[in-house]
Amino acid sequence: MTHRITCSVVASDLKDAAAAISFALDYLQPHEPFEFLNEWREGKDLSPWIEAWEQDQEEARRMTHPEWMSS
């Protein structure tokens, strides 16, 4: 993952092909873009992808916080 999104993403943001492709390439794990883009092409709800990505971002923030301790 090469970038960090600083504002929230909603499924309607990904209606545009370029936006969906950018999201897939920039923010998903290497094995995920194929499935994500197939779901985008089929017109499926992309909210679960966004929610999973946001959870990953929150976990990364939590783990890099100075007070975080591994259990």
N, C-alpha and C positions, 0 to 999 in steps of 0.2 A: 504494500500500500504506500503510495507515494505522497499523498496529500491528506490534509485533515480538514473536514468540513466544519466550519465554525457556526453555521446556522442550521436549523432543522431542515430536513428534506421530507417532502410529502410525495405520495404516489403521483399526483398530478404534475409534479415537476419532471417526471420521467416519461411523459407522453411523447415528447420529441425524441426521435431516433438518436440524434447526437447526444442528448442528455443521458439517455438510457445506456448508450454504449460507453460514454465517459464514466458514468457511475460504475458500470460493470468492470471496466478495466482499471479504474483508479482506486476503488474501494472494496471490491470483493476479493476473496481468497482465490488463488490461481485456478482451482478446480470448479469455481462457482459461475463464472460468466456464461458458459454454454447454457446451463439450465435457466439462469436468470433471463437471458435474452430470448430463449424459447418461450418462456412464460410471458415476457413482454410482447413478443410477436403474436401470441395467442390472445392477447388482451386480458390476461389474468391480473388480479389484484397484486400489486407489487409491495403492498404495505408490510407483509411478513419479512421481506428482504430488508426493508428499511429498518424495521423494528429490531431485527437480528443485528444489523450493522450498528445501530445506536447502542444496543446492549454491549456489543464488543467494545465500542468506544468508551462507554462508561466503565467497563471492567479495566480497560487499559489506563484510564485516568486514575481509577482507584488504586491500581497496582503501582503506579508511578508516583503516587502521593508520598511525601516524606514520612508520614506516620503509618503507612501500610506495613503490615507484618504478615508474612506467610504463616498459615496455620498448619 
